[in-house]
Amino acid sequence: MLTLDILPEIEALMDKQGVNPQTKEHLLKCSRFHTFSAPGLLIGVYMTEYALELLKAQPDEILYAVSETHKCAPDALQIIAGCTVGNNRLRVIPIGRFAITINRKSWDPEVEGVRVFVDLNKLKQYPIINAWFTNDPSFDHHGNVMPLLDEIFIAGRKILSYEKVMVQTEIKKKWKSVTCTMCGETVPDYLAQGDLCISCAGTNYFRKISI
Ligand SMILES: [Zn+2]
């Protein structure tokens, strides 16, 4: 397991492969946030850095991001690009592609952004990453883990490609508060179904138990 106990060992691998100090700092910071050095998270760090560079983003600039997977990549965007789930500048769309997009703020319906993705053609040069990424049965999740990280640090952004895209923006909706007549809690009107919250209207994610 790539727990934080072995972070010094992983850091030594970064040094061995000459990872630059800024990237190293991001890799370590993201690992701590994520609670372990997941391979996808490390690739996500390279993707986020690459997208920021292509966008010529300034430090502390307000940016918006999309992750096309819920796995790992969102955490690199949260830590490095400051696009978080809570500040509503990160959208996680469960498409399942290992890709991210970053764009600037805009009041227009569309805004130019940079989309970075793992390029399968480039991945062929890196057999261990390729086996892990494609979930190939030949990948040994125990024995191959450190060699996998080693190859990720060697590859860096060489397994990535990018494209410029127009991103559909999400216009902030004006809303009114609606009090649900069943549970008595309030929700924004655009999430209500009549005078009920969505949960009481039938899509509850929990059921109550008596205390
Ligand atoms: Zn309710």
Residues whose N, C-alpha, C, O or C-beta is under 5 A from the ligand:
A	BS01	ZN	C180 M182 C183 G184 C197 C200
